[in-house]
Amino acid sequence: MAKCMHDEIGLEGDIWFQKDRNRFLGGDRIALLDKIEELGSINSAAKAVGISYKTAWHLVNMMNNLSEKPLVERTAGGKGGGGTVLTREGKKVLEQFRVVQEEHRKYLQNLEARLGNTRQLHQFLKMISMKISARNVFSGTVEQITLGAVNAEVVIKLSGGALITSIITNGAVRNLALKEGMSAYAIIKASSIIIGKDLHDAHLSTRNLMCGTISKLIEGPVSTEVDVEIGGGNVISAIITHGSSERLGLKEGGHACAAFKASSVILGVN
């Protein structure tokens, strides 16, 4: 499991012993065993780890049933009036689990060291975790901001060098705290993209024109999905009518251009 602290990625993980595809021992159950060993009472141990007495006994019975030998046993009588203790097998398992946890901790520390600077990984994980309906989400850098009376023109440069122009309000520029050189996302709905061929020299009112190779074509009875590879590992997806796809003679591996208005580009930042 990954967690972010100050734009860095730290690694955490949980260890489970498994038997017959059943989770047998994990950190929570080890904590219960540890408290039983320390306190000598399952009631006190349950309170210490924040679970009910009934749940504690349920977990203990499950561990005892799955283990070759019981891990916990009740003691009767005596000066203290009896209690609950770990068996020799329980103490052995507790010690073995601690060894595994220590080795797991060393492994994660070694992995963190090999990852080095994780800020870029953090940005990527945040990007792919976004849940939006738009098909096209591009990561880039703010290349230029031109403020007008009401609206602003913002140019985003993608990793492959392609430029995407967006028209947003000046208020949106302020709210997003956009500045040249910072990272940003350009988001375009597939239905907002027009597909054409041989448009390099065409005179169009749309600010954004990207040409490349058709990497995927999914034909449907009404609509067709067209994916155009525009360089730098970036692919732009469009949804057009099936009739338009046929008239254009679109084929995978063929050439195509994607055009869309600057007003159709939504900008986002982390």
Secondary structure, 3 states (H helix, E strand, C coil): CEEEECCEEEECCCCEEEECCEEEEEHHHHHHHHHHHHHCCHHHHHHHHCCCHHHHHHHHHHHHHHCCCCCEEEECCCCCCCEEEECHHHHHHHHHHHHHHHHHHHHHHHHHHHHCCCHHHHHHHHHHCCCCCCCEEEEEEEEEEEECCCEEEEEEEECCCCEEEEEEEHHHHHHHCCCCCCEEEEEECHHHCEEECCCCCCCCCCCEEEEEEEEEEEECCCEEEEEEEEECCEEEEEEEEHHHHHHHCCCCCCEEEEEECHHHCEEECC
